[in-house]
Amino acid sequence: MSSNFVKNPGNLQNLFNDIKDKKLSPVDLINSYINRINDTQKDIEQWKSYDFEKAIETAKLREQQVIDNNILGPLHGIPVGIKDIIHAEGFKTEFNCKAFKDTEVSKLDSGVVLALRSAGAIILGKTHTTEFAFYDPSPARNPHNPNHTPGGSSSGSGSSVASGTVPMSVGTQTMASVNRPAIYCGISAFKPTNGSITTYGISPLAPSFDTPGFYGWSIADACYGYNSVSLNDKLPLKSLNKEDVNIVSIIDDLTSDINPNVSKQIEETKSMLKELGFNVEEKASPVKFNDLLDLHWEMLIYETGKNLQFLLNHPEELIGPRLLQIIKDGLNINIEKYTETKSKLNRSINKFFSSFNKNTIFIFPAIPNSAPVGLESTGEPKYIAPWTALSGPIVSCSTGLDDNKMPVGILLCAHPFKDRYLSNFCMDIYKKSEYFSGLKL
């Protein structure tokens, strides 16, 4: 069903429980992932760098803390991979850019890495990214077929989990850079509400949209990772009353080019949710997703130009051609045009969400097609980018394989700042249906 490079890295909740209950040694766990990296790195190239010695040293510390009944948090002893635009103390951050090959080792943690360490995680290494999280590709490959892209920009973060080398990784999303690699690689990811997770210590692209996101094998793992580092982790999980959950499958002209393999997943998802007792409706989007795409892109170009214009001080041959062009394009947009675009997007966001009650879970296809052949492109972001522009939380749910044995799947979305609600919903359907428990190998 899948290539030898695909492997379920384990359920985060189960791994934590086994470590806490002294059934699983953090040292044995880290060594199992190190062995898996050694087996797959040459072919998949998901990792930019790693420090096995430091990881084992930290695992020994976590093991002693378990013996001392000093559990730091819900990620105690669990290895995590970090996208290489996110600073982590002890690792270089090179942004997949030739101009930064000789950069110094980071001396401070980003906010999200600090939260991970505080929850007990072990930072195993840095995963490959497209250049400065834009379009110029990374060396990472898709574990389901190394001749296909894993997506971008968090390419290594997606393929590191899908190849079984780490049970959790962190990426960032400005357009579709967390949710798309998850679907292409057949795993899951949770992109929180824009601005709800600190971006301190993360290289900016377009700050209006830049958001850290969390990868795991299943929707339960992705949500567990998110909850472990968010302020929501102290809140009790609430059981969902099916009658109060409003599930809406959004219909929009944007998806006119959808592959039948993907549209089939939407229909199957709706059927499975109905079997679980949920009411599922189809409704046309109150705003055109093509318009959201345009507004999002205009803001992204402007903000990227402002934030990365310092790269123009480097020799042009050291900067990727697509990144270089967007910086120049962004600098040609004036502040008045940007402000007008931002106002239009804010009105569109208000119009969209005011049309639905706060307890709505939205269903939408994640991709038009499965991951394309070749590494020159990171694939098509247009089904995900409008949801990023709308700013609410987004969960990628891989639901099957297409005729080419490549993963396909759906998006589950919610109102801005309804992250915990979306997480509760995902945890609920994960427990009640095998369909939502991750790809079967």
Steps between C-alpha positions, in 0.01 A plus 500: 500500500786741577875519443754366746582858597159553665462407865263598780729659763258434786210661681611798710254440784600134524871581488460753780292262711755220459787731595310636799408147615864385463404252225710680238850640540555842337851378413367193320245718323753754376730223381218343299448828313874548449513154342208592277673823391812302413284265290311770305694827494701416188184441296252748653731783619239620745753626756723804457701432816481301822697452820466137605744535787310791653166327443617186681639712783165677537315166483710372791404811696132447418529138614646603833225758540243222454673299772486810722128547418582834337294492180545835326194485279303310234803466269737365764768294326345535154728602209394787274633635170517875433469676164823675406360853510430459873783571741596226744792540739795287393403474133578714197206665326589522131155557339608272209681806363852501355564842655471349850709183468763631741258638758569457870322254727187651657556603861132541590181303450204633309180532700352178364819300566513635854140384547589156365795464736285619790254221415785249521576454130841405365610708201642238265600732216404739221284394206539627146306802378456674169716813483376742766170306490415615146497303172864411427500130595692300759671161452229319701302227323164333546527170692208352301701548181836682509443619143212719624511823700415486871349848463623823646614702657522269803616216278734329745257537789237305311730231362682451832178387669372303200829309477479401866811690610323712761146492647450878493642792307442872472457700181364842410220612271462821303303357211466119521837403641383288794176346376611410146815298591286309749256390230769435238690284751192321634506630857322776693572856609342768718537863391375722787319830467728760343681696771402266784844335535813710545721545194793633703819350359339397170616662177209714376357474151159667525421557870126544442490128418820342640395233751681201655325168446531149638537164323410150615392176338127543571267788576522398866879532492493839327247629754697351789811682380312828474336464839835416661650839422193725498340670796209262443693203639379577854133499396300179543380322189126535462282232348318622192123504471434395140185711484705813571761435230422658165698333219505682168658380177594821319427518127697745286600538135867483603476120511374459143831331409487243781613146420225237547729315742493804729130584464431138592674561834267792574194284433636215712581741783147639499359148504722395791402808702133431436553142618644644822176692551604847384284723285691591181389772260628633170512878466645739246775724630371852575826639359678389185810298581671629185462851643650383830793355306565832328479704821723257686761503224510880477557532875757221499704662222508838674595361840764267357662790318517705819622216722758344269633802312826462695573201275555743213826594673634152417627395155199402289648160416473408871124559508238277338347651184138475613576649839700780341215585264230517767714732711537735205130474417406574860713811515309637200168497690417822686361518852167641382437196278602265782273672752206483260563129439522429871169677561333297225629177651376595848154571358504166320596318820214665687253423222602135484490413868194713581308269265555199729456435869804475728474121530544436129758252378580557133596222257697578185732311264866555588646462151383475138732202442754293691866605515639562150802326355830688535662723759503823297152592625350459847153449355174692499411710808179661374246287692670571833610862457146648523455333839834641612376842388181447705738457798327219693642163608549232232554126540627283215349152504646237266220264406632271227710442191423590139537273196877566503527388864572856613323655803196725472282656766287780635506811717304548822474869591334721760439862599803702613596420861284187501818292499412302810153431363647368174752295697221348714304414188799332337579302815137391518473368144845340527383291793171403337602410145793314343451721195647796689786310669764560233613317189506122524831346393 
